[in-house]
């Protein structure tokens, strides 16, 4: 097993290679991902955590429009400390990285009510390992989610790999959502 320093170097190498490849998702692929997620969420209860996308992430606003904004909560990145979670239909402002987030004094949502977390990343692997942007915000947030909360990695097929490096604090996904549909992750990757 690799030590923590070599895993971090490996993750940084993956990020350096993947960032230039990530472009705005083609509209037809995004529509297919949203359609797959809408079908997946039909029989789910509780609140759905989603993200407001950066320019290179699959956008999910259409999903909230289709399912109903009141079913969704989203994150706010504070100046310091962990992500906070708020109703998705809260008044929004633009974060310095270009994505929308609830304004500072928006009501806080109860994480215990979240049944499905829709999670962005640079890439995922078939076992549900997530390669994020390297700041650890989502892993920390996911560690506070209810144990029975489904964690769905949202991407396109081109950014799912056989295996990515992982550290002990990384939180794995239970499902992956792409233009081909939503599927449980494979725990037996060769």
N, C-alpha and C positions, 0 to 999 in steps of 0.2 A: 504494500500500500504506500502511495506517495505521501511525503510529508506536506504539511500545510503550505510551506513556502513554495514548493514545486507546483502544487495545485494552483496557487495564486498566479504564478508565472504563466502556467498553462492557460488559465482563464483569461489573463491579460492578452496573451497571444491570440486566442480565439476572438476576443473583442476587437483587437486591432485588425484582424482579417475580415470580420463580419460587418463592422460599421460601414465601410465604404460600399458594401454590397446591398445594404438595406436602403431601399428607396420607398417612396410613397407607394402603398399597395394599390394595384390596379383596381379600378372600381368594380369590375365584374367579379374579381376574386373576393373583394370585401363583401359584396352582396351575397356570395355563396357562403362565406363564413357566417354572416349574420343570419341567413336562412337556416343554416344548420344549428346555430345556437338557439334561435327562436323555437325550433322543433324540440330541441333538447330540454329547454326550460319549461315547456308546456305543462308538465305534470309536477314541477318543483314548487315547493311552498317556501315562505320566508322571503327575505330580501336577497338581492343579487348585488354583490360588489362588482363594480366595473371601474375601468380607468378611462380617463380622457386622454386620447392618444397624442403622442409626439408625432412628428411628420412621417416617421418611418414605421409606425405601428398601425395595425388594423383598427380602424375606427369603429366604435360600437354605438354611436348616437342613433343610427337607424334601428338598432335592436331595442333601445329604450323607447323609441317612438312606437315600435310595433307592439312591444309587451306592455308598455306603460311606464313612464318616468318614475311614478310613485313606488315601483317595485325595486328601484335601483338606489344604491348608495355609492359614493365615490370618495376618493382620497383627496386630502389636502397635504401638501408638503410644507410644514412650518419652517420658520427660520432656523430653529434648532429643535431636536427631539424627534420622536417617531411620527410616522404618518398618522393623521387623524381621519375619521370616516364621517361623512355627512350625507344628507339626502341629495341625490343627484340633481334634483330640480331646485337646489339652492341657488341664490344669486352667485354668479361666477366672475372670476377675474382671470387674466392671463398670467401664468407663471413665467418666470424669466426664460425658461426653456421652450416656451411657446404653446404649452398645453393649457387647457382650461382647468380651473380648480375652484372649489367653493371659497367664498370670501372668508376672512379670518373669524368672524363672529357667527358663522353658520351653526345651526343646531348640530350637536353630536349625535351620531347614530349608534345604537347598541350592537356590538359585534356578535352577541349571542343570537341575534335575529337573522344573521347572514347564513344562508344555506348553500350558496354557490358563490365562489370567488372566481372572477374572470381576470386572468393575469397576463400582462404583456411580458415580452423578453426580446433579447436579440435572437435567441435560438432556444430550442428544446431538444432533448433526445428522446428516443422511443421509450425509455424507462421513466420519463417525467422529470428529469433533471432540467432545471431552468438556468440559462445563462443570462443574467440581467446586465444592467449597466455598471455594476460594480460598487454601488453605494450601500447595498443591503437593506434598503427601505422595505421592499416587498417581503423579503424573508422574515424580517422582524414583525411586520404586520401579520403575515400568515401564521407565525408562531403564536399569535394571540387569538386566532380564529377558533371556533368550536371544533372539536375533534371530528365530528361528523360532517363538517363543511366540505363540499366537493371543491377541488382546486383545479380549474380548467385553464390550461395554457392556450393562449390565443395567438395564432400565427398563420403562415401559409406553409404548404408542404416543403417548399424549397429551403426552409429554415428548421427542418427537423432532421437530426443527425442520428447516427447509430449510437454514439456515446460522446458525452461531454464531461469535462472534469467537474468534480463535486467536492465540497467541503462539508464537515459535519453539521454546520449550522444551516445548510441549504435545505429548503423545504421543497419536496417533490410534488409534482402535479398528480392528480388522480386521473385526469382526462386531458386530451389534446383536442383542440378545435381548429380545423383548417377548412379550406374550400372543398375538401372531400367528406366533411362531416365531423361529428364529435365521437371520439372513441376512448375507451379506457386505455391507460398506458400499459405497456408490456413490461412486466417485472422480470422476465427471463430473457434479457438481451444477451446475445452471444458475444 
